[in-house]
């Protein structure tokens, strides 16, 4: 059987439908994750109640370990082609339109409404109008109450829209480094004239190779290199979490809502996505490598569901062996499931039809609008009397269905297709 690494890379103009399908799957996992937030993890959430299930806390921990990193990878894989096609400034304008406008609109509407509902439902302050809340509490123009319950003051936050904000920042950094690389390429011919003739001869040999012979830069990283990269990333994650444990959010540069504990993974995966496009890694990824890492990720997932995420051997941060163990486990799970799912979707879920194309085109608005839908469903089922897991399944199922239908409908409205 011919390995996929021996096949020629797919033409750059070919649409990779398996990446669309994978992106949809990850966005729907985000919906499931937020549906579980009210019933599993101990994190702050917009809805609180007495229904809790430890298995949902583990589900959130597993999903949080890889889901957003993989979304950053897929998003980054599409960046170089868009930038090459539109040019740097055209790409920046497109990003500001497609990312900046939804981020600003969502931050000014969706999140304040959710926080206002939380203020009315769970804080024992006299009721106030939404405009007053928006100015005094959400934006912080009013005085902070002495018995403020938090989680932060003011209530200003971006909620799930942090992902869009990060994509905008990463895209800007890509354009900056691409521009710096162009400067170096323009300087390089002058530097080459002063190099020894032997180096020039070596380059001529490389250029003379047949087109079917991949040069070193296009070779897919092997398992040994992947282990080294994963261990290095885990070490960086552990060092960051000594000072910034999981679920501690900070205003990076005073404006970017960031979780430093996972920022190394997001940065690494976005960078890997750009490199994967330039070096055609996805087409050259051997099945054996992809499925080996998928098995690693699946095995770690099974262990976590067996032990639970709330154990003394795992800690969200700090200078401890438990923190180092969780950083190592989470990073291997992240790399394993991400690499494995990329191979699995490439090999088994590359098909498409009209429905999958419509849903894939709406994956971005699904992400933007799903949160208020999920929170509304959590309030609606709060007094339904269902068991915890049944409540979660109902919220997750209806949340995905309503989000998809609403997103597809919204995207058909005049003028919104170019933004969403």
C-alpha positions as CSV (number, residue, x, y, z in Angstrom):
1,X,0.0,0.0,0.0
2,X,1.4,3.4,-1.0
3,X,1.8,5.8,2.0
4,X,0.2,9.1,1.7
5,X,3.7,10.7,2.2
6,X,4.7,9.3,-1.2
7,X,1.8,11.0,-3.0
8,X,2.4,14.3,-4.6
9,X,1.0,17.3,-2.6
10,X,-2.5,18.4,-3.5
11,X,-2.7,21.5,-5.7
12,X,-2.8,24.7,-3.8
13,X,-6.1,25.6,-5.5
14,X,-7.8,22.5,-4.3
15,X,-10.3,23.1,-1.5
16,X,-9.7,21.0,1.5
17,X,-13.2,20.0,2.6
18,X,-11.9,17.9,5.5
19,X,-10.6,21.1,7.2
20,X,-14.1,22.6,6.8
21,X,-15.6,19.5,8.4
22,X,-13.0,19.5,11.2
23,X,-13.6,23.2,11.9
24,X,-17.3,22.5,12.2
25,X,-16.7,19.7,14.6
26,X,-14.5,21.8,16.8
27,X,-17.0,24.7,16.8
28,X,-19.8,22.3,17.8
29,X,-17.4,21.0,20.6
30,X,-17.3,24.6,21.8
31,X,-21.1,24.6,22.0
32,X,-20.9,21.3,24.0
33,X,-18.2,22.7,26.2
34,X,-20.3,25.8,27.1
35,X,-23.3,23.6,27.7
36,X,-21.4,21.7,30.3
37,X,-20.0,24.7,32.0
38,X,-23.1,25.1,34.2
39,X,-23.0,21.5,35.4
40,X,-19.4,20.4,35.7
41,X,-16.4,22.7,36.2
42,X,-16.0,24.9,39.2
43,X,-15.2,27.9,37.0
44,X,-17.3,31.0,37.0
45,X,-20.2,30.9,34.6
46,X,-23.3,32.9,33.6
47,X,-25.7,30.4,35.2
48,X,-25.3,28.7,38.6
49,X,-27.3,26.0,40.2
50,X,-27.2,22.8,42.2
51,X,-26.8,20.4,39.3
52,X,-23.3,19.1,39.1
53,X,-21.7,16.0,37.5
54,X,-17.9,15.3,37.9
55,X,-17.8,13.6,34.4
56,X,-18.8,16.9,32.9
57,X,-15.8,18.6,34.6
58,X,-13.6,16.0,33.0
59,X,-15.3,16.6,29.7
60,X,-14.5,20.3,29.9
61,X,-10.9,19.6,30.9
62,X,-10.3,17.3,28.0
63,X,-12.0,19.6,25.5
64,X,-10.1,22.6,26.8
65,X,-6.8,20.8,26.4
66,X,-7.0,20.7,22.6
67,X,-10.1,22.2,21.0
68,X,-9.1,25.8,20.7
69,X,-5.5,25.0,19.8
70,X,-6.7,22.9,16.9
71,X,-9.0,25.8,15.8
72,X,-6.0,28.1,15.9
73,X,-4.1,25.6,13.7
74,X,-6.9,25.4,11.1
75,X,-7.4,29.1,11.0
76,X,-3.6,29.7,10.6
77,X,-3.4,27.2,7.8
78,X,-5.7,29.4,5.7
79,X,-3.9,32.6,6.5
80,X,-0.9,32.4,4.1
81,X,-3.0,31.7,1.0
82,X,-5.3,34.7,1.8
83,X,-2.4,37.0,2.5
84,X,-0.7,35.9,-0.7
85,X,-3.8,36.4,-2.8
86,X,-4.9,39.8,-1.3
87,X,-1.5,41.3,-0.5
88,X,-0.5,42.3,3.0
89,X,-2.7,45.5,3.3
90,X,-5.7,43.9,1.5
91,X,-5.4,40.9,4.0
92,X,-5.3,43.3,7.0
93,X,-8.4,45.2,5.7
94,X,-10.2,41.9,5.2
95,X,-9.3,40.7,8.8
96,X,-10.4,44.0,10.3
97,X,-13.7,43.6,8.5
98,X,-14.3,39.9,9.1
99,X,-12.8,39.8,12.6
100,X,-12.8,43.3,13.9
101,X,-16.5,44.2,13.2
102,X,-18.0,41.1,14.7
103,X,-15.7,41.4,17.7
104,X,-16.7,45.0,18.4
105,X,-20.4,44.4,17.8
106,X,-20.5,41.2,19.9
107,X,-18.5,42.8,22.7
108,X,-21.0,45.8,22.8
109,X,-24.2,43.7,22.6
110,X,-23.9,39.9,23.4
111,X,-21.6,40.1,26.4
112,X,-23.2,43.1,28.2
113,X,-26.6,41.5,28.0
114,X,-25.4,38.2,29.4
115,X,-23.6,40.0,32.3
116,X,-26.7,42.1,33.0
117,X,-28.8,39.0,33.3
118,X,-26.2,37.6,35.7
119,X,-26.3,40.8,37.7
120,X,-30.0,40.7,38.0
121,X,-30.2,37.0,38.8
122,X,-27.3,36.4,41.2
123,X,-26.3,39.7,42.8
124,X,-28.2,41.1,45.7
125,X,-28.0,44.7,44.6
126,X,-31.1,46.9,43.9
127,X,-32.3,46.4,40.3
128,X,-31.1,48.9,37.8
129,X,-31.8,49.6,34.1
130,X,-29.7,48.1,31.4
131,X,-28.3,51.5,30.3
132,X,-27.2,52.4,33.8
133,X,-25.7,48.9,34.3
134,X,-23.8,49.3,31.0
135,X,-22.2,52.6,32.0
136,X,-21.7,52.2,35.7
137,X,-21.0,48.4,36.2
138,X,-20.0,46.9,32.8
139,X,-17.8,49.8,31.7
140,X,-17.0,50.8,35.3
141,X,-17.9,54.5,35.3
142,X,-19.7,54.1,38.5
143,X,-18.3,53.5,42.0
144,X,-17.4,49.9,42.9
145,X,-19.7,48.5,45.6
146,X,-18.0,47.7,48.8
147,X,-19.3,44.1,48.9
148,X,-18.7,43.5,45.2
149,X,-18.9,39.7,44.4
150,X,-16.8,39.8,41.2
151,X,-15.4,37.9,39.4
152,X,-13.8,41.1,38.3
153,X,-14.4,44.9,38.4
154,X,-15.8,46.2,36.2
155,X,-17.8,43.6,34.5
156,X,-16.2,44.4,31.2
157,X,-15.1,41.2,29.4
158,X,-15.2,39.8,26.0
159,X,-16.5,36.3,26.8
160,X,-16.0,33.7,24.1
161,X,-15.0,36.5,21.7
162,X,-11.5,36.3,23.0
163,X,-10.8,33.8,20.2
164,X,-11.7,36.3,17.5
165,X,-9.5,38.9,19.3
166,X,-6.6,36.5,19.4
167,X,-7.0,35.6,15.7
168,X,-6.9,39.3,14.8
169,X,-3.7,39.8,16.8
170,X,-2.0,36.6,15.4
171,X,-3.0,37.7,11.9
172,X,-1.4,41.1,12.4
173,X,1.8,39.4,13.7
174,X,1.8,37.2,10.6
175,X,1.7,40.2,8.4
176,X,4.5,41.8,10.4
177,X,6.8,38.8,10.2
178,X,6.0,38.2,6.5
179,X,7.0,41.8,5.8
180,X,10.2,41.4,7.8
181,X,10.9,38.2,5.8
182,X,10.4,40.1,2.6
183,X,13.0,42.6,3.6
184,X,15.5,39.8,4.4
185,X,14.8,38.2,1.0
186,X,15.6,41.4,-0.7
187,X,18.9,41.7,1.2
188,X,19.9,38.1,0.7
189,X,21.1,38.4,-3.0
190,X,23.7,40.9,-1.9
191,X,24.8,38.7,0.9
192,X,25.0,35.7,-1.4
193,X,27.6,37.3,-3.6
194,X,30.1,37.3,-0.7
195,X,29.5,33.6,0.1
196,X,32.0,30.9,-0.9
197,X,31.4,29.2,-4.2
198,X,30.9,25.9,-2.5
199,X,27.7,27.1,-0.8
200,X,26.4,28.4,-4.1
201,X,27.1,25.0,-5.7
202,X,25.2,23.2,-3.0
203,X,22.2,25.5,-3.6
204,X,22.4,24.8,-7.3
205,X,22.3,21.0,-6.6
206,X,19.2,21.5,-4.5
207,X,17.5,23.5,-7.2
208,X,18.4,20.9,-9.8
209,X,16.6,18.1,-7.9
210,X,13.5,16.6,-9.6
211,X,10.2,18.2,-8.6
212,X,9.0,15.0,-7.1
213,X,11.9,14.9,-4.6
214,X,10.9,16.9,-1.5
215,X,13.6,19.1,0.0
216,X,14.3,19.0,3.7
217,X,11.9,21.9,4.4
218,X,8.9,20.0,3.1
219,X,9.6,16.8,5.0
220,X,7.0,15.9,7.7
221,X,8.4,16.0,11.2
222,X,8.9,12.4,12.6
223,X,7.7,11.0,15.8
224,X,11.0,11.6,17.6
225,X,10.9,15.3,16.7
226,X,7.3,15.6,17.6
227,X,8.0,14.1,21.1
228,X,10.8,16.7,21.5
229,X,8.6,19.5,20.4
230,X,5.8,18.4,22.7
231,X,8.1,18.1,25.7
232,X,9.5,21.5,25.0
233,X,6.0,23.0,24.8
234,X,5.0,21.2,28.0
235,X,8.0,22.7,29.8
236,X,7.0,26.2,28.6
237,X,3.4,25.7,29.7
238,X,4.5,24.5,33.1
239,X,6.8,27.6,33.6
240,X,4.0,30.0,32.6
241,X,1.5,28.2,35.0
242,X,3.8,28.8,37.9
243,X,2.6,32.4,37.9
244,X,-0.6,32.1,35.8
245,X,-2.7,29.0,36.6
246,X,-5.6,27.8,34.4
247,X,-8.7,30.0,34.2
248,X,-6.8,33.1,35.3
249,X,-7.4,35.7,32.6
250,X,-5.4,38.9,32.3
251,X,-5.7,42.0,30.1
252,X,-2.6,41.5,27.9
253,X,-1.2,44.8,26.8
254,X,-4.2,46.4,28.7
255,X,-6.8,45.2,26.1
256,X,-6.4,41.6,24.9
257,X,-8.3,39.2,27.1
258,X,-5.8,36.4,27.5
259,X,-5.4,33.2,29.5
260,X,-1.6,33.0,29.8
261,X,-1.8,29.3,30.9
262,X,-2.8,28.3,27.4
263,X,-1.2,31.1,25.4
264,X,2.0,29.0,24.6
265,X,-0.2,26.3,23.0
266,X,-2.3,28.7,21.0
267,X,0.8,30.5,19.8
268,X,2.6,27.3,18.9
269,X,-0.4,25.9,17.0
270,X,-1.0,29.0,15.1
271,X,2.7,29.1,14.0
272,X,2.5,25.4,13.1
273,X,-0.6,26.0,11.0
274,X,1.3,28.7,8.9
275,X,4.3,26.4,8.5
276,X,2.1,23.4,7.6
277,X,0.6,25.4,4.7
278,X,4.0,26.6,3.5
279,X,5.6,23.1,3.7
280,X,2.5,21.1,2.7
281,X,2.6,19.1,5.9
282,X,-1.0,18.0,5.9
283,X,-0.8,16.2,2.6
284,X,2.5,14.6,3.6
285,X,1.5,13.5,7.1
286,X,1.9,9.7,7.2
287,X,-1.1,7.8,8.4
288,X,1.0,5.8,10.8
289,X,2.2,9.1,12.5
290,X,-1.3,10.6,12.6
291,X,-2.9,7.5,14.0
292,X,-0.1,6.8,16.5
293,X,-0.6,10.3,18.0
294,X,-4.4,9.8,17.9
295,X,-4.0,6.7,20.0
296,X,-1.8,8.6,22.5
297,X,-4.5,11.3,22.7
298,X,-7.3,8.8,23.0
299,X,-5.5,6.8,25.7
300,X,-4.8,9.9,27.8
301,X,-8.5,10.9,27.4
302,X,-9.6,7.5,28.6
303,X,-7.3,7.7,31.6
304,X,-8.7,11.1,32.5
305,X,-12.3,9.9,32.4
306,X,-11.3,7.0,34.6
307,X,-9.4,9.0,37.2
308,X,-11.4,12.3,36.9
309,X,-9.8,15.7,36.5
310,X,-10.1,16.5,40.2
311,X,-7.2,14.5,41.6
312,X,-4.2,15.4,43.7
313,X,-1.9,14.3,40.8
314,X,-3.2,17.1,38.6
315,X,-3.1,20.8,39.4
316,X,-4.0,23.9,37.3
317,X,-0.8,25.7,38.2
318,X,1.9,26.5,40.6
319,X,5.4,25.2,41.2
320,X,4.4,21.6,42.0
321,X,4.8,18.1,40.6
322,X,1.0,18.0,40.2
323,X,1.1,21.1,38.0
324,X,4.0,19.7,36.0
325,X,2.1,16.4,35.6
326,X,-1.0,18.2,34.2
327,X,1.0,20.4,31.9
328,X,2.7,17.3,30.5
329,X,-0.5,15.3,30.2
330,X,-2.5,18.2,28.7
331,X,0.2,19.0,26.1
332,X,0.6,15.4,24.9
333,X,-3.2,15.1,24.8
334,X,-3.4,18.4,22.8
335,X,-0.8,17.3,20.3
336,X,-2.0,13.8,20.1
337,X,-5.7,14.5,19.5
338,X,-5.0,17.5,17.2
339,X,-2.5,15.6,15.0
340,X,-4.6,12.5,15.0
341,X,-7.9,14.3,14.2
342,X,-6.2,16.1,11.3
343,X,-5.1,12.7,9.9
344,X,-8.5,11.1,10.6
345,X,-10.6,13.8,9.0
346,X,-8.2,13.9,6.0
347,X,-8.6,10.2,5.4
348,X,-12.2,9.5,6.5
349,X,-14.2,12.7,6.5
350,X,-13.1,14.5,3.4
351,X,-16.5,14.2,1.7
352,X,-18.9,17.1,1.2
353,X,-22.4,17.8,0.1
354,X,-24.7,20.9,0.0
355,X,-25.6,20.6,3.7
356,X,-22.0,20.2,4.9
357,X,-20.9,23.2,2.7
358,X,-23.6,25.4,4.1
359,X,-22.9,24.5,7.7
360,X,-19.1,24.9,7.1
361,X,-19.7,28.4,5.6
362,X,-21.7,29.2,8.8
363,X,-19.2,27.9,11.3
364,X,-17.9,31.4,12.1
365,X,-21.4,32.9,13.0
366,X,-22.2,29.7,14.9
367,X,-19.3,30.4,17.1
368,X,-20.3,34.1,17.6
369,X,-24.0,33.6,18.4
370,X,-24.1,30.3,20.3
371,X,-23.3,31.6,23.7
372,X,-26.5,33.5,24.4
373,X,-28.5,30.6,23.0
374,X,-26.8,28.1,25.3
375,X,-27.2,30.3,28.4
376,X,-30.9,30.9,27.6
377,X,-31.4,27.1,27.4
378,X,-29.6,26.6,30.7
379,X,-32.0,29.1,32.3
380,X,-34.9,27.4,30.6
381,X,-34.0,23.9,31.9
382,X,-33.0,25.1,35.3
383,X,-36.3,24.0,36.9
384,X,-37.3,21.2,34.5
385,X,-36.5,18.6,37.1
386,X,-34.3,16.5,34.8
387,X,-31.2,14.6,36.0
388,X,-28.0,16.5,35.5
389,X,-26.7,14.6,32.5
390,X,-30.1,14.7,30.9
391,X,-30.2,18.5,31.3
392,X,-26.7,18.8,29.8
393,X,-27.7,16.6,26.8
394,X,-30.8,18.6,26.2
395,X,-29.0,22.0,26.4
396,X,-26.1,20.7,24.2
397,X,-28.5,19.2,21.6
398,X,-30.9,22.1,21.3
399,X,-28.0,24.5,21.6
400,X,-26.2,23.0,18.6
401,X,-29.4,22.7,16.5
402,X,-30.6,26.3,17.2
403,X,-27.2,27.8,16.7
404,X,-26.7,26.1,13.3
405,X,-30.2,27.1,12.1
406,X,-29.8,30.7,13.4
407,X,-26.3,31.1,11.9
408,X,-27.3,29.8,8.5
409,X,-30.3,32.2,8.5
410,X,-28.3,35.2,9.7
411,X,-25.6,34.7,7.0
412,X,-28.3,34.9,4.3
413,X,-29.3,38.4,5.3
414,X,-28.1,41.1,2.9
415,X,-24.7,42.5,3.6
416,X,-23.7,40.0,6.3
417,X,-22.2,37.3,4.1
418,X,-19.1,39.4,3.5
419,X,-18.6,39.8,7.3
420,X,-19.8,36.4,8.5
